[in-house]
Amino acid sequence: MKTTSRAVVTAGGVVLWLLVLVPPIAQWAHRYEIAQVVQFCVAAYVVPALIVVGAPWAMIGLASPMGQTPARWFDRLARARRTEHHQQRAAYVAMVFVVLTVVARVVPVVNFIAPRWWASVVQSLVLTSVGIALFLELIESAPLSPRASRPYRIGVSAVVMWSAWIVAYLEGMSGNTWYGYFIHVTGRSLSLAVDQQLVAGATWFLTALVFLPIVFSNLMQWLSTGNDEKEELSKLIREERNRGFFGSD
């Protein structure tokens, strides 16, 4: 991707992050679950993916422009990571991310954040920061490259996406709203039942929009390498039997 295109993608992510935190979406998020969950999904999934794809690290001073010296933090980190080829970090980061996103949707957290704009901003900053750490393990973002194998990237992407789908499904199929705050909001133009269904649909759509391209891109590149996929999977399974899923080194 050209530098200009990367800048546009990064700017798009930042603008989108800001848009969901200012009126009218910020106001709607005080009244409707659907607006609140759009804020959540954009901050946790969409914006981190766009920023990592845009790779703005040289623009913000974390990496040196290509071919220039001295090396900066991300350049040194990239060199250190080139000697690695294991799955531990991707698995650990994914675990932290899944726990964080599930906690962000539990009843006390949503009831606290929904009526408070500043809390929405803090939550968005935390979700986006941890989301960037996750997507750096799944997507090329020069000068950094994921060190987990492509099958692992596919698996991690699927698990994170499914975790969001499960929470959305349970909420959407619930007979009553989970969040007491929204029950007492006046002047609603959407019923609570419709709001819940929209929440489930928006979560499934936005997470699929982010993770399915990662899954299919890694799958196609893995299948196009010319290696024997069955042998590669067998090798991967043998390695994991010897050291465990999270590794020992």
C-alpha positions as CSV (number, residue, x, y, z in Angstrom):
1,M,0.0,0.0,0.0
2,K,1.3,3.4,-1.0
3,T,2.2,6.1,1.7
4,T,-0.7,8.3,0.6
5,S,-3.2,5.4,0.8
6,R,-1.9,4.4,4.2
7,A,-2.4,8.0,5.4
8,V,-5.9,8.1,4.1
9,V,-6.8,4.8,5.9
10,T,-5.3,6.0,9.1
11,A,-7.0,9.4,8.9
12,G,-10.3,7.5,8.2
13,G,-9.9,5.5,11.3
14,V,-9.2,8.6,13.5
15,V,-12.1,10.5,12.0
16,L,-14.4,7.5,12.5
17,W,-13.3,7.2,16.1
18,L,-14.1,10.9,16.7
19,L,-17.5,10.7,14.8
20,V,-18.9,8.1,17.2
21,L,-17.9,10.1,20.2
22,V,-19.5,13.4,19.2
23,P,-23.2,14.4,18.5
24,P,-25.4,13.1,17.2
25,I,-24.1,9.6,17.8
26,A,-22.9,10.5,21.3
27,Q,-26.4,11.8,22.2
28,W,-28.1,8.7,20.7
29,A,-25.8,6.5,22.8
30,H,-27.4,7.9,25.9
31,R,-30.8,6.7,24.7
32,Y,-30.3,3.6,22.5
33,E,-28.3,0.4,22.9
34,I,-27.6,0.3,19.2
35,A,-25.8,3.6,19.2
36,Q,-23.8,2.6,22.3
37,V,-22.8,-0.7,20.7
38,V,-21.8,1.0,17.5
39,Q,-19.4,3.2,19.6
40,F,-18.1,0.0,21.2
41,C,-17.5,-1.9,17.9
42,V,-15.9,1.0,16.2
43,A,-13.5,1.6,19.0
44,A,-12.7,-2.1,19.7
45,Y,-12.6,-3.5,16.1
46,V,-12.9,-1.1,13.2
47,V,-10.6,1.7,14.2
48,P,-7.7,-0.5,15.5
49,A,-7.8,-2.5,12.2
50,L,-7.8,0.7,10.1
51,I,-4.9,2.2,12.1
52,V,-2.8,-1.0,11.9
53,V,-3.5,-1.3,8.1
54,G,-2.6,2.3,7.7
55,A,0.7,1.8,9.6
56,P,1.2,5.4,10.6
57,W,4.2,4.6,12.8
58,A,6.7,6.7,10.8
59,M,4.3,9.6,10.6
60,I,4.0,9.7,14.4
61,G,7.7,9.2,15.1
62,L,7.6,5.6,16.3
63,A,9.5,4.3,13.3
64,S,12.0,5.8,10.9
65,P,11.0,6.6,7.3
66,M,11.9,3.7,5.0
67,G,15.7,3.5,4.4
68,Q,16.5,6.2,7.0
69,T,18.4,6.2,10.2
70,P,18.6,6.2,13.2
71,A,16.4,3.3,14.1
72,R,13.5,4.1,16.3
73,W,11.4,2.0,18.8
74,F,9.3,0.2,16.2
75,D,12.3,-0.5,14.0
76,R,14.2,-2.1,16.9
77,L,11.0,-4.0,17.9
78,A,10.6,-5.2,14.3
79,R,14.2,-6.5,14.2
80,A,13.8,-8.3,17.5
81,R,10.5,-9.9,16.3
82,R,12.1,-11.3,13.0
83,T,13.9,-13.9,15.1
84,E,10.7,-15.2,16.6
85,H,8.3,-17.7,15.2
86,H,5.8,-18.8,17.9
87,Q,2.2,-18.3,18.8
88,Q,2.4,-17.2,22.5
89,R,2.1,-13.5,22.1
90,A,-0.9,-13.6,19.7
91,A,-2.7,-16.0,22.0
92,Y,-2.0,-13.9,25.1
93,V,-3.0,-10.7,23.5
94,A,-6.2,-12.3,22.1
95,M,-7.1,-13.6,25.6
96,V,-6.7,-10.1,27.1
97,F,-8.7,-8.5,24.3
98,V,-11.6,-11.0,24.6
99,V,-11.8,-10.6,28.3
100,L,-11.7,-6.8,28.0
101,T,-14.5,-6.8,25.3
102,V,-16.7,-9.1,27.3
103,V,-16.3,-7.1,30.4
104,A,-17.1,-3.9,28.4
105,R,-20.6,-5.5,27.7
106,V,-21.5,-6.7,31.2
107,V,-24.5,-5.0,32.8
108,P,-22.8,-2.8,35.5
109,V,-20.2,-1.5,33.0
110,V,-22.7,-0.5,30.3
111,N,-25.1,1.0,32.9
112,F,-22.3,3.1,34.2
113,I,-20.9,4.2,30.8
114,A,-24.1,4.8,28.8
115,P,-25.1,8.1,30.6
116,R,-21.6,9.4,30.9
117,W,-19.8,10.9,27.9
118,W,-16.4,11.0,29.5
119,A,-16.6,7.3,30.4
120,S,-17.4,6.5,26.8
121,V,-14.2,8.4,25.7
122,V,-12.1,6.5,28.3
123,Q,-13.5,3.2,27.3
124,S,-12.9,3.9,23.6
125,L,-9.3,4.8,24.3
126,V,-8.7,1.6,26.2
127,L,-10.4,-0.6,23.6
128,T,-8.6,1.0,20.7
129,S,-5.2,0.7,22.4
130,V,-5.6,-3.0,23.2
131,G,-7.2,-3.6,19.8
132,I,-4.2,-2.1,18.0
133,A,-2.0,-4.6,20.0
134,L,-4.2,-7.4,18.8
135,F,-4.3,-6.5,15.1
136,L,-0.5,-6.0,15.1
137,E,-0.4,-9.8,15.7
138,L,-2.7,-10.4,12.8
139,I,-1.9,-7.9,10.1
140,E,1.2,-6.6,8.4
141,S,1.9,-3.1,9.5
142,A,5.4,-2.0,8.3
143,P,7.9,-2.2,9.9
144,L,6.1,-4.8,12.1
145,S,5.1,-8.2,10.8
146,P,3.0,-10.9,12.6
147,R,5.1,-13.8,13.8
148,A,2.3,-16.3,14.3
149,S,1.8,-18.7,11.5
150,R,-1.1,-18.0,9.1
151,P,-3.3,-20.9,10.5
152,Y,-2.9,-19.4,14.0
153,R,-3.8,-15.9,12.7
154,I,-6.9,-17.5,11.2
155,G,-7.8,-19.3,14.4
156,V,-7.2,-16.2,16.6
157,S,-9.3,-14.0,14.3
158,A,-12.2,-16.5,14.3
159,V,-12.1,-16.9,18.1
160,V,-12.2,-13.2,18.7
161,M,-15.0,-12.7,16.2
162,W,-17.0,-15.6,17.6
163,S,-16.6,-14.2,21.2
164,A,-18.4,-11.0,20.1
165,W,-21.0,-13.0,18.1
166,I,-21.9,-15.1,21.2
167,V,-22.4,-12.1,23.5
168,A,-24.5,-10.4,20.8
169,Y,-26.5,-13.5,20.2
170,L,-27.3,-14.0,23.9
171,E,-28.3,-10.3,24.2
172,G,-30.4,-10.4,21.0
173,M,-32.2,-13.5,22.0
174,S,-32.9,-12.4,25.5
175,G,-36.5,-11.8,26.4
176,N,-35.7,-8.7,28.4
177,T,-33.0,-6.0,28.0
178,W,-29.9,-6.6,30.0
179,Y,-29.2,-3.0,30.8
180,G,-31.5,-1.3,33.3
181,Y,-30.4,2.2,32.3
182,F,-32.1,2.0,28.9
183,I,-35.4,0.9,30.5
184,H,-35.8,4.3,32.2
185,V,-34.9,6.5,29.2
186,T,-37.8,8.6,28.0
187,G,-38.6,9.7,24.5
188,R,-37.4,6.6,22.8
189,S,-38.5,6.1,19.2
190,L,-37.3,2.4,19.2
191,S,-38.8,-0.3,21.4
192,L,-36.3,-2.2,23.6
193,A,-36.9,-5.4,21.7
194,V,-36.1,-3.8,18.3
195,D,-33.1,-2.1,19.9
196,Q,-31.7,-5.4,21.1
197,Q,-32.1,-7.0,17.7
198,L,-30.3,-4.1,16.0
199,V,-27.5,-4.5,18.6
200,A,-27.0,-8.2,17.6
201,G,-27.1,-7.4,13.9
202,A,-24.7,-4.4,14.2
203,T,-22.2,-6.5,16.2
204,W,-22.2,-9.4,13.8
205,F,-21.9,-7.1,10.8
206,L,-19.1,-4.9,12.1
207,T,-17.0,-7.7,13.5
208,A,-17.4,-9.8,10.3
209,L,-16.5,-6.7,8.2
210,V,-13.2,-6.6,10.2
211,F,-12.3,-10.2,10.7
212,L,-13.5,-12.1,7.6
213,P,-11.0,-10.3,5.3
214,I,-8.2,-11.2,7.7
215,V,-9.3,-14.9,7.8
216,F,-9.8,-15.2,4.0
217,S,-6.6,-13.2,3.2
218,N,-4.5,-15.5,5.4
219,L,-6.2,-18.6,4.1
220,M,-5.7,-17.7,0.4
221,Q,-2.0,-16.8,1.0
222,W,-1.4,-20.0,3.0
223,L,-3.0,-22.1,0.3
224,S,-1.1,-20.4,-2.4
225,T,2.4,-21.0,-0.9
226,G,2.6,-24.3,-2.7
227,N,3.3,-26.2,0.5
228,D,1.5,-29.4,1.4
229,E,-1.2,-28.0,3.7
230,K,-1.8,-31.4,5.4
231,E,1.9,-31.8,6.2
232,E,2.1,-28.2,7.5
233,L,-0.9,-28.7,9.8
234,S,0.6,-32.0,11.0
235,K,3.9,-30.2,11.7
236,L,2.1,-27.5,13.6
237,I,0.1,-30.0,15.7
238,R,3.3,-31.9,16.5
239,E,5.0,-28.7,17.7
240,E,2.1,-27.8,19.9
241,R,2.0,-31.2,21.4
242,N,5.6,-30.8,22.4
243,R,5.4,-27.3,23.9
244,G,1.7,-26.6,24.5
245,F,-0.6,-24.1,22.8
246,F,1.0,-21.1,24.6
247,G,4.5,-22.4,24.1
248,S,7.3,-22.8,26.7
249,D,10.0,-20.5,25.2
